[in-house]
Amino acid sequence: MQQAVDAFAEGYERAQRLAVRQEEAARREFIDDLLYGRSDLGRLAERAERFGLRLSHTHAVAVVQGPTPYDESAPVPRQVERAMISRFGDRNILLTTKAGRMLCVAPGDQDDILTHFAKQAYAAAEGTRAAIGRPQPGAGGIVQSYEEALNTLELAERLHLEGPLLRAADLLVYPVLTRDRQAMADLVLDALGPLTRARGGPRPLLETLSAYFDSGCVAAETARRLSLSVRALTYRLERIHQLTGADPADPGQRYTLQTAVIGARLLDWPDKEL
C-alpha cells in the first residue's frame, strides 16, 4: 500500500511538472506568434483570450531594456510582475520577456498601466530605459506597437536621448527625417562635410554643435556642458561658421545645421562613411 501511495504521489508530481512545462511552452509559442504576426488571426485571437488579451481591442506595448539581459526566471521581471499584479490584477495585461528585454502589453486606453510598468522596472534595476509604442488596433497593432518601442530604444541610443521613459509618439519626427536616407546623407555631407578640414577632425566641432542645440542655443549652458570657457566656445562657433558658411547663432541658418547634426547622429557620421 505504501509503495502504491508513493508511486501515485511521484506520478502526480511528474504530471504537474509536465503540465507546467507544457503551459510555459504554449505561452512562449503564443508570445512569439503574437509579436511576429506569424499565426492565423482567428486562431491567434482564440489563444489570446486564454492569456487575458482581447485582440479586437486596441493595445500598446512597452519595452524595457536593462543593464543586463532579462529572462522570465530573473529576479527583476518577477519583482516587476508582482508589483503589477498587486496594483492592477489581471486587467488584460500580458507581462513577458523577449530577447533579453521585459515587455508589457496593455489596453491602449490605459496608459497608466504601461507608465507604472516602466516606473517599477526602473525602481527594480537602476539604469533601465523604457519605450512605449503607440496604441494600435488588432493583433497586427500589437506587432506595430512593439516594433515602434524597439525602434524608439534604438533611436534613444543613437541620439543620446536622456530620460528613463520615452514614447514613440514624441519621436515621430526622426523616422520622417530618415525615410529618405540618401537625401539625409547628402544634407549631412553638404552642411557638415567642411568640418573635416578642421584641425583634429570634425568630431570636436560636431560635438560643439550638438551641445549648443541641445542646450537651447544658450552659450553659457553649452560651455558648461563641454567644460569650456564661453570665450573658447565662441571661437569654436566662429570656426564652424567659417568652415560651413552657416552661422549656428542665426535663426535662419540654424535649422539646416541642426537637422544635419541630427542626421549625423542617426547615420553614425563621421564614424561611418556616407
Buried (B, 14 or more C-beta within 10 A) or exposed (E): EEEEEEEEEEEEEEEEEEEEEEEEEEBBEBBEBBBEBEBEEEEBBEBBEEBEBEBEBBBBBBBBBBEEEBEBEBEBBEBBBEBBEEEBEEEBBBBBBBEEBBBBBBBBEBBEBBBBBBBBBBEBBEEBBBBBBBBBBBBEBBBBBBBBBBBBBEBBEBBEBEEBBBBBEEBEEBBEBBEEEEEBBBBBBEBBBBBBEBEEEBEBBBBBBBBBBBBEBEBEBBBBBBEBEEEEBBEBBEBBBEBBEBBBBEEEBBEBBBBBBBBBBBBEBBEEEB
